[in-house]
Amino acid sequence: MDQLISSFEGNATAPNDLFISEITDNGDGSHSYIEIYNGTGASVNLSDYEIRIHNNGGAAATSTISLSGTIANDDVFVLAVGGSQATDANATHGYDQVSGVGGVNDDDNIRLYKSNTWIDLWGDTSGNAFTVASKDYTYRRKTQASQHLVQPGTIVIGIVLHL
Protein backbone atom coordinates (compact mmCIF):
# COMPACT_ATOMS: atom_id res chain seq x y z
CA MET A 1 0.00 0.00 0.00
CA ASP A 2 3.06 2.17 0.00
CA GLN A 3 2.66 2.90 -3.68
CA LEU A 4 -0.27 4.48 -5.41
CA ILE A 5 -1.54 3.14 -8.67
CA SER A 6 -0.33 5.92 -10.92
CA SER A 7 -1.35 4.72 -14.36
CA PHE A 8 -3.06 1.91 -16.18
CA GLU A 9 -1.23 -0.11 -18.79
CA GLY A 10 -2.59 -0.80 -22.27
CA ASN A 11 -5.71 0.69 -23.78
CA ALA A 12 -7.99 0.24 -20.79
CA THR A 13 -10.44 3.02 -20.04
CA ALA A 14 -10.55 4.69 -16.66
CA PRO A 15 -12.77 2.90 -14.15
CA ASN A 16 -16.22 4.38 -13.61
CA ASP A 17 -16.22 3.54 -9.89
CA LEU A 18 -13.94 2.67 -6.99
CA PHE A 19 -12.33 -0.75 -6.68
CA ILE A 20 -10.36 -2.81 -4.17
CA SER A 21 -6.74 -2.33 -5.18
CA GLU A 22 -4.87 -4.14 -2.39
CA ILE A 23 -5.38 -6.45 0.57
CA THR A 24 -2.65 -6.99 3.16
CA ASP A 25 -2.76 -9.51 5.98
CA ASN A 26 -0.09 -9.08 8.63
CA GLY A 27 1.82 -12.20 9.65
CA ASP A 28 1.48 -11.53 13.37
CA GLY A 29 -1.96 -11.06 14.89
CA SER A 30 -5.30 -10.54 13.19
CA HIS A 31 -4.99 -7.19 11.46
CA SER A 32 -5.55 -6.63 7.75
CA TYR A 33 -5.64 -3.61 5.47
CA ILE A 34 -8.09 -3.02 2.65
CA GLU A 35 -7.04 -0.44 0.07
CA ILE A 36 -9.60 1.15 -2.27
CA TYR A 37 -8.50 3.06 -5.37
CA ASN A 38 -10.26 5.99 -7.07
CA GLY A 39 -9.37 6.44 -10.72
CA THR A 40 -12.71 7.90 -11.79
CA GLY A 41 -11.41 11.37 -12.62
CA ALA A 42 -13.12 13.11 -9.68
CA SER A 43 -13.19 13.03 -5.88
CA VAL A 44 -15.69 10.55 -4.45
CA ASN A 45 -17.64 10.93 -1.19
CA LEU A 46 -17.60 7.55 0.56
CA SER A 47 -20.93 7.92 2.38
CA ASP A 48 -22.66 5.52 -0.08
CA TYR A 49 -19.93 2.85 0.17
CA GLU A 50 -19.36 -0.05 2.52
CA ILE A 51 -17.08 -3.04 2.88
CA ARG A 52 -18.64 -6.39 3.67
CA ILE A 53 -16.44 -9.20 4.94
CA HIS A 54 -17.67 -12.74 4.39
CA ASN A 55 -15.82 -15.16 6.66
CA ASN A 56 -15.33 -18.75 5.50
CA GLY A 57 -17.09 -18.06 2.19
CA GLY A 58 -20.43 -17.48 3.88
CA ALA A 59 -23.27 -16.09 1.77
CA ALA A 60 -24.16 -13.53 4.44
CA ALA A 61 -21.68 -10.86 5.49
CA THR A 62 -20.03 -11.48 8.85
CA SER A 63 -19.11 -7.78 9.14
CA THR A 64 -20.34 -4.64 7.39
CA ILE A 65 -18.29 -1.45 7.61
CA SER A 66 -19.71 1.85 6.37
CA LEU A 67 -16.96 4.02 4.88
CA SER A 68 -16.58 7.71 5.61
CA GLY A 69 -14.67 10.62 4.18
CA THR A 70 -13.73 11.53 0.63
CA ILE A 71 -11.18 9.91 -1.66
CA ALA A 72 -9.47 12.15 -4.20
CA ASN A 73 -9.02 11.07 -7.79
CA ASP A 74 -5.90 8.95 -8.33
CA ASP A 75 -5.64 8.28 -4.60
CA VAL A 76 -6.30 5.40 -2.22
CA PHE A 77 -8.34 4.97 0.94
CA VAL A 78 -7.05 2.43 3.46
CA LEU A 79 -9.32 0.64 5.94
CA ALA A 80 -7.60 -1.13 8.86
CA VAL A 81 -9.45 -4.09 10.40
CA GLY A 82 -8.49 -6.67 12.99
CA GLY A 83 -10.13 -6.04 16.33
CA SER A 84 -7.91 -4.34 18.88
CA GLN A 85 -4.85 -5.04 16.71
CA ALA A 86 -6.01 -2.91 13.75
CA THR A 87 -3.94 0.04 14.96
CA ASP A 88 -0.95 -1.77 16.49
CA ALA A 89 2.67 -0.94 15.75
CA ASN A 90 2.65 -3.02 12.54
CA ALA A 91 0.23 -0.58 10.90
CA THR A 92 3.11 1.13 9.11
CA HIS A 93 1.16 1.56 5.89
CA GLY A 94 -1.06 4.17 7.47
CA TYR A 95 -4.83 4.07 7.28
CA ASP A 96 -7.77 6.41 6.78
CA GLN A 97 -10.36 4.53 8.83
CA VAL A 98 -10.26 1.80 11.49
CA SER A 99 -12.82 -0.88 12.26
CA GLY A 100 -12.77 -3.22 15.23
CA VAL A 101 -14.11 -6.18 13.21
CA GLY A 102 -11.89 -9.24 12.95
CA GLY A 103 -9.27 -9.63 10.25
CA VAL A 104 -9.44 -11.94 7.25
CA ASN A 105 -7.99 -15.36 6.61
CA ASP A 106 -7.37 -17.66 3.66
CA ASP A 107 -10.99 -18.56 2.91
CA ASP A 108 -12.73 -15.20 3.41
CA ASN A 109 -13.83 -12.70 0.80
CA ILE A 110 -14.21 -8.94 0.90
CA ARG A 111 -16.85 -7.10 -1.11
CA LEU A 112 -17.18 -3.41 -1.93
CA TYR A 113 -20.74 -2.11 -2.13
CA LYS A 114 -22.15 1.19 -3.34
CA SER A 115 -25.74 1.98 -2.33
CA ASN A 116 -26.31 -1.72 -1.58
CA THR A 117 -25.03 -2.78 -5.02
CA TRP A 118 -22.08 -5.19 -5.08
CA ILE A 119 -19.42 -3.54 -7.27
CA ASP A 120 -16.14 -5.33 -6.48
CA LEU A 121 -14.74 -8.48 -4.88
CA TRP A 122 -11.51 -9.77 -3.40
CA GLY A 123 -11.37 -13.47 -2.69
CA ASP A 124 -13.19 -16.65 -3.49
CA THR A 125 -16.87 -16.95 -2.61
CA SER A 126 -16.77 -20.77 -2.30
CA GLY A 127 -15.27 -20.87 1.21
CA ASN A 128 -12.26 -22.83 -0.02
CA ALA A 129 -8.82 -21.62 0.99
CA PHE A 130 -7.37 -19.72 -1.98
CA THR A 131 -4.49 -17.58 -0.71
CA VAL A 132 -0.95 -18.83 -1.31
CA ALA A 133 -0.18 -18.43 2.39
CA SER A 134 -2.44 -18.42 5.44
CA LYS A 135 -1.01 -15.09 6.66
CA ASP A 136 1.60 -12.43 5.93
CA TYR A 137 0.61 -11.68 2.34
CA THR A 138 -0.28 -8.76 0.11
CA TYR A 139 -2.56 -9.05 -2.90
CA ARG A 140 -2.51 -6.20 -5.44
CA ARG A 141 -4.83 -5.64 -8.37
CA LYS A 142 -3.07 -6.30 -11.67
CA THR A 143 -2.82 -3.04 -13.57
CA GLN A 144 -2.74 -4.81 -16.92
CA ALA A 145 -6.22 -6.27 -16.42
CA SER A 146 -8.44 -5.08 -19.25
CA GLN A 147 -11.30 -4.40 -16.87
CA HIS A 148 -10.49 -2.86 -13.54
CA LEU A 149 -13.87 -3.41 -11.96
CA VAL A 150 -14.30 -7.12 -11.47
CA GLN A 151 -17.63 -8.83 -11.89
CA PRO A 152 -18.77 -10.46 -8.64
CA GLY A 153 -17.59 -14.06 -8.54
CA THR A 154 -14.24 -13.55 -10.31
CA ILE A 155 -10.74 -12.85 -9.08
CA VAL A 156 -8.24 -10.61 -10.86
CA ILE A 157 -5.36 -10.03 -8.51
CA GLY A 158 -1.58 -10.02 -8.32
CA ILE A 159 0.30 -11.55 -5.44
CA VAL A 160 3.15 -10.16 -3.38
CA LEU A 161 4.31 -12.49 -0.60
CA HIS A 162 6.21 -11.45 2.50
CA LEU A 163 7.31 -14.87 3.77
LUMZADO-864066 format. One line per 4 residues: number of its first residue (from 1); for each residue x, y, z of N, C-alpha, C, O. Coordinates in steps of 0.1 Angstrom, whole numbers, plus 5000, padded with zeros to 4 digits. Layout:
NUM = X Y Z X Y Z X Y Z X Y Z; ... $
This chain:
1 = 5008 4988 5000 5000 5000 5000 5009 5012 5000 5004 5024 5000; 5022 5010 5000 5031 5022 5000 5032 5028 4986 5039 5039 4985; 5026 5023 4976 5027 5029 4963 5012 5031 4958 5004 5022 4960; 5010 5042 4952 4997 5045 4946 4997 5039 4932 5008 5038 4926 $
5 = 4986 5036 4927 4985 5031 4913 4985 5044 4905 4975 5052 4906; 4995 5046 4898 4997 5059 4891 4992 5059 4876 4989 5070 4871; 4991 5048 4870 4987 5047 4856 4982 5033 4853 4985 5024 4860; 4974 5032 4843 4969 5019 4838 4977 5016 4826 4979 5025 4817 $
9 = 4981 5003 4824 4988 4999 4812 4978 4996 4801 4966 4993 4804; 4982 4996 4789 4974 4992 4777 4964 5003 4774 4966 5014 4777; 4953 4998 4767 4943 5007 4762 4931 5007 4771 4920 5011 4766; 4932 5003 4783 4920 5002 4792 4915 5016 4795 4922 5026 4795 $
13 = 4902 5017 4796 4896 5030 4800 4896 5032 4815 4897 5022 4822; 4895 5044 4819 4894 5047 4833 4882 5040 4840 4872 5040 4833; 4884 5035 4852 4872 5029 4858 4861 5039 4861 4864 5051 4863; 4849 5035 4861 4838 5044 4864 4834 5044 4879 4824 5050 4882 $
17 = 4841 5036 4887 4838 5035 4901 4850 5031 4909 4860 5027 4902; 4850 5031 4922 4861 5027 4930 4862 5012 4929 4853 5004 4925; 4875 5007 4932 4877 4993 4933 4887 4989 4944 4895 4998 4948; 4887 4977 4948 4896 4972 4958 4910 4970 4951 4910 4962 4942 $
21 = 4920 4977 4955 4933 4977 4948 4943 4968 4956 4953 4964 4949; 4941 4966 4969 4951 4959 4976 4945 4954 4989 4937 4960 4996; 4950 4941 4993 4946 4935 5006 4959 4931 5012 4967 4924 5005; 4962 4934 5024 4973 4930 5032 4969 4923 5045 4961 4929 5052 $
25 = 4975 4912 5047 4972 4905 5060 4986 4904 5067 4995 4898 5062; 4987 4909 5079 4999 4909 5086 5002 4895 5092 4993 4888 5095; 5014 4891 5092 5018 4878 5097 5017 4876 5111 5017 4864 5116; 5016 4886 5119 5015 4885 5134 5002 4891 5138 5000 4903 5137 $
29 = 4993 4884 5144 4980 4889 5149 4969 4888 5139 4970 4880 5129; 4959 4896 5140 4947 4895 5132 4944 4907 5124 4932 4909 5119; 4953 4916 5122 4950 4928 5115 4953 4927 5100 4963 4921 5095; 4944 4933 5092 4945 4934 5078 4942 4948 5073 4936 4956 5080 $
33 = 4946 4951 5061 4944 4964 5055 4937 4962 5041 4941 4954 5033; 4927 4970 5039 4919 4970 5026 4921 4983 5020 4917 4994 5025; 4927 4983 5008 4930 4996 5001 4920 4997 4989 4918 4987 4982; 4914 5009 4988 4904 5011 4977 4910 5023 4969 4914 5033 4974 $
37 = 4909 5021 4956 4915 5031 4946 4904 5038 4939 4894 5033 4935; 4906 5051 4937 4897 5060 4929 4905 5065 4917 4914 5073 4918; 4901 5060 4906 4906 5064 4893 4895 5070 4884 4897 5069 4872; 4885 5075 4890 4873 5079 4882 4874 5093 4875 4866 5096 4867 $
41 = 4884 5100 4879 4886 5114 4874 4880 5125 4883 4882 5137 4879; 4874 5121 4894 4869 5131 4903 4869 5126 4917 4870 5114 4920; 4869 5135 4927 4868 5130 4941 4855 5123 4944 4845 5126 4937; 4855 5113 4953 4843 5105 4955 4840 5106 4971 4849 5103 4979 $
45 = 4828 5110 4974 4824 5109 4988 4820 5095 4991 4813 5088 4984; 4825 5090 5002 4824 5075 5006 4811 5072 5013 4809 5061 5017; 4802 5082 5015 4791 5079 5024 4781 5068 5018 4774 5063 5026; 4782 5066 5005 4773 5055 4999 4780 5042 4998 4775 5032 4993 $
49 = 4793 5041 5003 4801 5028 5002 4802 5021 5015 4802 5027 5026; 4803 5008 5014 4806 5000 5025 4814 4987 5021 4814 4983 5009; 4822 4982 5030 4829 4970 5029 4822 4959 5037 4818 4961 5048; 4820 4948 5030 4814 4936 5037 4824 4925 5036 4828 4921 5026 $
53 = 4826 4919 5048 4836 4908 5049 4827 4895 5051 4819 4895 5060; 4830 4885 5043 4823 4873 5044 4833 4862 5049 4842 4858 5041; 4833 4858 5061 4842 4848 5067 4838 4834 5062 4826 4831 5061; 4848 4827 5059 4847 4813 5055 4838 4811 5043 4831 4800 5042 $
57 = 4837 4820 5034 4829 4819 5022 4814 4820 5024 4807 4817 5015; 4810 4825 5036 4796 4825 5039 4788 4834 5029 4793 4844 5025; 4776 4831 5027 4767 4839 5018 4764 4852 5024 4762 4862 5017; 4762 4852 5037 4758 4865 5044 4771 4871 5050 4780 4864 5054 $
61 = 4772 4884 5050 4783 4891 5055 4785 4889 5070 4775 4890 5077; 4797 4886 5074 4800 4885 5089 4801 4899 5095 4797 4901 5106; 4807 4908 5087 4809 4922 5091 4806 4932 5080 4809 4929 5068; 4799 4943 5084 4797 4954 5074 4802 4966 5080 4799 4970 5091 $
65 = 4810 4973 5072 4817 4986 5076 4813 4997 5067 4817 4997 5055; 4806 5007 5072 4803 5019 5064 4815 5027 5063 4822 5030 5073; 4819 5032 5051 4830 5040 5049 4827 5055 5050 4815 5059 5048; 4837 5063 5054 4834 5077 5056 4846 5085 5051 4857 5080 5049 $
69 = 4843 5097 5047 4853 5106 5042 4852 5108 5027 4842 5104 5021; 4862 5113 5021 4863 5115 5006 4876 5110 5001 4886 5112 5008; 4876 5104 4990 4888 5099 4983 4890 5107 4971 4882 5107 4962; 4902 5113 4970 4905 5122 4958 4908 5113 4946 4911 5101 4948 $
73 = 4906 5118 4934 4910 5111 4922 4925 5107 4923 4933 5114 4928; 4927 5095 4917 4941 5089 4917 4947 5088 4931 4959 5090 4932; 4939 5085 4940 4944 5083 4954 4937 5070 4960 4928 5064 4953; 4942 5066 4971 4937 5054 4978 4931 5057 4992 4935 5067 4998 $
77 = 4922 5049 4996 4917 5050 5009 4920 5036 5016 4917 5026 5010; 4925 5037 5028 4930 5024 5035 4921 5022 5047 4920 5031 5056; 4915 5011 5048 4907 5006 5059 4915 4996 5067 4919 4986 5061; 4917 4998 5080 4924 4989 5089 4914 4981 5096 4905 4987 5103 $
81 = 4914 4968 5096 4905 4959 5104 4914 4949 5112 4926 4947 5109; 4908 4943 5122 4915 4933 5130 4913 4935 5145 4923 4933 5152; 4901 4938 5149 4899 4940 5163 4908 4950 5170 4910 4960 5164; 4912 4947 5182 4921 4957 5189 4935 4958 5182 4942 4967 5186 $
85 = 4938 4949 5173 4951 4950 5167 4952 4958 5154 4962 4960 5148; 4940 4963 5150 4940 4971 5137 4949 4983 5137 4954 4987 5127; 4952 4988 5149 4961 5000 5150 4974 4998 5157 4980 5007 5161; 4978 4985 5158 4990 4982 5165 5003 4987 5157 5002 4993 5147 $
89 = 5014 4985 5163 5027 4991 5157 5030 4986 5143 5038 4992 5137; 5024 4975 5139 5027 4970 5125 5019 4977 5115 5020 4974 5103; 5010 4987 5119 5002 4994 5109 5011 5005 5103 5007 5017 5103; 5022 5002 5097 5031 5011 5091 5026 5017 5078 5032 5027 5073 $
93 = 5017 5011 5072 5012 5016 5059 5003 5028 5061 5001 5036 5051; 4999 5031 5072 4989 5042 5075 4975 5037 5071 4974 5028 5063; 4966 5044 5076 4952 5041 5073 4943 5053 5074 4947 5063 5081; 4932 5053 5068 4922 5064 5068 4911 5062 5077 4904 5071 5082 $
97 = 4908 5049 5080 4896 5045 5088 4900 5032 5095 4907 5024 5089; 4895 5030 5107 4897 5018 5115 4884 5012 5119 4874 5019 5122; 4884 4999 5118 4872 4991 5123 4876 4980 5132 4887 4974 5129; 4869 4978 5142 4872 4968 5152 4868 4954 5148 4870 4945 5156 $
101 = 4863 4952 5136 4859 4938 5132 4871 4930 5131 4882 4935 5129; 4870 4917 5131 4881 4908 5130 4888 4908 5116 4882 4913 5106; 4900 4904 5115 4907 4904 5102 4902 4893 5093 4892 4886 5096; 4909 4891 5082 4906 4881 5072 4916 4869 5073 4927 4871 5077 $
105 = 4911 4858 5068 4920 4846 5066 4919 4841 5052 4913 4847 5043; 4924 4829 5050 4926 4823 5037 4914 4818 5030 4915 4813 5018; 4902 4819 5036 4890 4814 5029 4879 4825 5030 4867 4821 5028; 4882 4837 5033 4873 4848 5034 4872 4856 5021 4881 4854 5013 $
109 = 4862 4864 5019 4862 4873 5008 4857 4887 5013 4849 4888 5023; 4861 4897 5006 4858 4911 5009 4851 4917 4997 4855 4916 4986; 4840 4923 5000 4832 4929 4989 4830 4944 4991 4828 4948 5002; 4831 4951 4980 4828 4966 4981 4814 4968 4975 4811 4964 4964 $
113 = 4806 4976 4983 4793 4979 4979 4791 4994 4977 4797 5002 4985; 4783 4998 4968 4779 5012 4967 4763 5012 4966 4757 5006 4958; 4757 5019 4976 4743 5020 4977 4736 5006 4976 4727 5004 4968; 4742 4997 4984 4737 4983 4984 4739 4975 4971 4732 4964 4970 $
117 = 4747 4980 4962 4750 4972 4950 4764 4967 4951 4773 4975 4953; 4766 4954 4949 4779 4948 4949 4787 4952 4937 4783 4949 4926; 4798 4960 4939 4806 4965 4927 4820 4959 4926 4826 4960 4915; 4825 4953 4936 4839 4947 4935 4841 4936 4946 4834 4935 4956 $
121 = 4850 4927 4943 4853 4915 4951 4867 4912 4952 4875 4914 4942; 4872 4909 4964 4885 4902 4966 4882 4889 4973 4875 4889 4983; 4888 4878 4967 4886 4865 4973 4878 4856 4965 4874 4859 4954; 4876 4844 4971 4868 4833 4965 4855 4832 4973 4856 4830 4985 $
125 = 4844 4831 4967 4831 4830 4974 4828 4816 4978 4817 4814 4984; 4836 4806 4974 4832 4792 4977 4835 4788 4991 4829 4778 4996; 4843 4795 4999 4847 4791 5012 4860 4783 5012 4865 4779 5023; 4865 4779 5001 4877 4772 5000 4889 4781 5002 4889 4793 4998 $
129 = 4900 4776 5008 4912 4784 5010 4918 4787 4996 4919 4778 4988; 4921 4799 4993 4926 4803 4980 4939 4811 4981 4946 4812 4970; 4943 4816 4992 4955 4824 4993 4967 4815 4992 4966 4803 4996; 4979 4820 4988 4990 4812 4987 4997 4810 5000 5007 4802 5001 $
133 = 4993 4817 5010 4998 4816 5024 4986 4819 5033 4977 4826 5029; 4987 4813 5045 4976 4816 5054 4976 4829 5061 4967 4834 5067; 4988 4836 5061 4990 4849 5067 5002 4855 5061 5010 4849 5054; 5004 4868 5064 5016 4876 5059 5017 4877 5044 5027 4873 5038 $
137 = 5006 4882 5038 5006 4883 5023 5000 4897 5019 4994 4904 5027; 5003 4901 5007 4997 4912 5001 4992 4909 4987 5000 4903 4979; 4980 4911 4984 4974 4910 4971 4972 4923 4965 4966 4932 4971; 4977 4925 4953 4975 4938 4946 4968 4935 4932 4970 4925 4926 $
141 = 4959 4944 4929 4952 4944 4916 4962 4945 4905 4970 4953 4905; 4961 4936 4895 4969 4937 4883 4965 4949 4875 4954 4951 4871; 4975 4958 4872 4972 4970 4864 4970 4967 4850 4964 4975 4842; 4974 4955 4845 4973 4952 4831 4959 4945 4828 4956 4942 4816 $
145 = 4951 4943 4838 4938 4937 4836 4930 4947 4827 4930 4959 4829; 4923 4941 4817 4916 4949 4807 4903 4956 4814 4899 4966 4809; 4898 4950 4824 4887 4956 4831 4891 4957 4846 4895 4948 4852; 4891 4969 4851 4895 4971 4865 4884 4968 4875 4887 4965 4886 $
149 = 4872 4970 4871 4861 4966 4880 4858 4951 4877 4855 4948 4866; 4859 4943 4887 4857 4929 4885 4842 4925 4888 4836 4930 4897; 4837 4917 4879 4824 4912 4881 4823 4903 4893 4833 4895 4895; 4813 4904 4902 4812 4895 4914 4814 4881 4910 4808 4876 4900 $
153 = 4822 4873 4917 4824 4859 4915 4837 4857 4907 4840 4845 4905; 4845 4867 4904 4858 4865 4897 4869 4871 4905 4867 4879 4914; 4881 4866 4902 4893 4871 4909 4903 4876 4899 4906 4869 4890; 4907 4889 4900 4918 4894 4891 4927 4901 4901 4925 4913 4904 $
157 = 4937 4894 4905 4946 4900 4915 4961 4896 4912 4963 4886 4905; 4970 4903 4917 4984 4900 4917 4988 4896 4931 4981 4900 4940; 4999 4889 4932 5003 4884 4946 5017 4890 4949 5026 4889 4941; 5019 4895 4961 5031 4898 4966 5032 4892 4980 5025 4895 4989 $
161 = 5042 4882 4981 5043 4875 4994 5054 4881 5002 5064 4886 4997; 5052 4881 5015 5062 4885 5025 5065 4874 5034 5061 4875 5046; 5071 4863 5030 5073 4851 5038 5086 4852 5045 5090 4843 5052 $
